[in-house]
Amino acid sequence: MRDKIKNLIKLYWKRILIIGAFVILTIISLAIGALDVVNFKDLFAGNELSWKILWTSRVPRTLAIILSASGLSVAGLIMQSISRNKFMSPSTSGTTDAAALGVIIAFIALGDQPGIIQTIFAFLFALISTMAFMSVIKRLKIREIVYIPLIGIMYGGLIAAFTQILAYRFEALQMMQAIGLGGFAKIGSFATVYIIVVPLILSVIYSSRFSIIGMGEDFSKNLGLRYNRVVFVGLLLIALVSASSFVAVGQLPFIGLIIPNMTASFYGDNLKRSIIDVMFFGADFVLICDILSRVIIAPFEISVSLTISIIGGIIFVIYMIGGIRHGKQSQRAAQRK
Amino acid sequence: MIEIKNITQAYGRNKVLDDVSFAIHDSAVTALIGANGAGKSTLLGVITRLIPYISGEVYIDEHEIKSMKTKEVAKKVAILKQTHHLGVRVAVQDLVEFGRFPHCGGRLMDIDRQKVEESISFMDLDNIRDRYIDELSGGQRQRAFIAMILAQDTPYIFLDEPLNNLDIRYSVEMMKIVRSLVQDLHKTVIVVLHDINFAAAYADYVVTMQDGKIVSHGKVDEIITKNKLDGIFDYDFNIIEHQGRKVCLYFDSNEKDSLA
């Protein structure tokens, strides 16, 4: 019996660690806030105000963090598998920017709309834009994969600029800014974030297929996989996550890029093995960033996307340098042959 | 039994396969040889449904493949192509488990685990099952991929240039594995080879191709003759016999003298 437990710990210690951290961080995230009525003592005593704040403010906020972080991490993981490129993610391929364009166009065409309509527009734009970007990248046949996220960021910048022009022209700049900057401070507008549960479940069901897709087109076809269909399902999931998380919490840059890469360095590229850990690790990361954003200048808070950008940006640069080095090494190896 | 009838495939006006018909012998190694661009890989792709064809029919056990479901085809034929899976970090065990996908759709049952174990031990991969495939040597990696195809458990196995990037020792090892697939597991193996001598030594049947057409098809001894090979490769061969096996000498026997 004891051996059995030991074995389980040996096999799953990483997962236990990640999920353990997740539980602790969730509790911390629920515990901090402007009002200190929310504490264990008051909750146990059945203080009505404490429970009300917990349910109407703290829980939705923490859920929004967990769902959007897990969703974006998984979206990045799927995207990297489909494109067989470690540097792809919703924020480095214009997907998020296209979602923003969708929201602005919905605003211009239909006026102020509930989150669900915004999400549908964001979803359609994100899907079309991502499909276009992926097929162009596939045709360009760029040998150095590090350039692809750079092209993606430029492409995203173009879309963002166009969105700005539209917003300026139709006097929607204020709305633009309100949704654009990521934050979990807006109470009550998180409803669309719950949509992410659907792609999360589907991505677990499809995880074997996505792993096989990552081995290449001929490889997948040999195993009787309908390659194009699985790729399309993957893009649907990516667009759905990007759109609903953008509408609910705004931009959370780098998550889709760094989380799958960090997880892959200790789990390898078999999605079936790593997908659950990617979800929880992504949630861990954003929970930490959010807690930092709220603690540093308490009782005020910094926008979480700023914290993520700083920490995530540094990690991204480290991976880029690693990628460039790796690319040079493999080039040299190829030359030697 | 796999039968190919009047297959034609073209890229634009350029016919890559031109009215190709032949039947593959069961439980034997058939080597497909020919110069670069003769259409060998395309033919393999067509039979395994990786590449669509314009006209003709391919029958696998009397079923036309276009009428078969993708998963059913994947249970009948497996193809291993030479692709470089650079930087894909998948463990050997996971790779072999991928092979069960047509049978279980990603959720392994007991029978699937058993097949995976059998394949791993048949290919002697037990001690490296947890290693990532990008950390392995060329020969080990090739064995891991063959194990995956064994787990796929198809009667027909197609190998597209399995000796590429392998040194002599691993090449011989690979061809011995190919033989044991036929002898021990009664598979039907079709293999594209560049080195005619490997075909001469390890194949039962040889199919020669030129400009998208099949030129000759027969037992090894009938095909590996100066007469037949010269035309296909547009080269002046020198074929000798060594211990009852035919060996092709590629070099020009006068070359050394003329240089000196």
Interface residues (C-beta under 8 A of the other chain):
Chain A: R84 K86 S207 S208 R209 S211 I212 G214 M215 G216 D218 F219 K221 N222 L223 G224 L225 R226 A264 G268 D269 N270 K272 R273 H326 S330
Chain B: G45 T48 R49 L50 K69 T70 K71 E72 V73 A74 K75 A78 I79 L80 K81 T83 H85 L86 G87 V88 R89 V90 A91 D94 F98 G99 F101 P102 G105 G106 R107 Y132 Q152
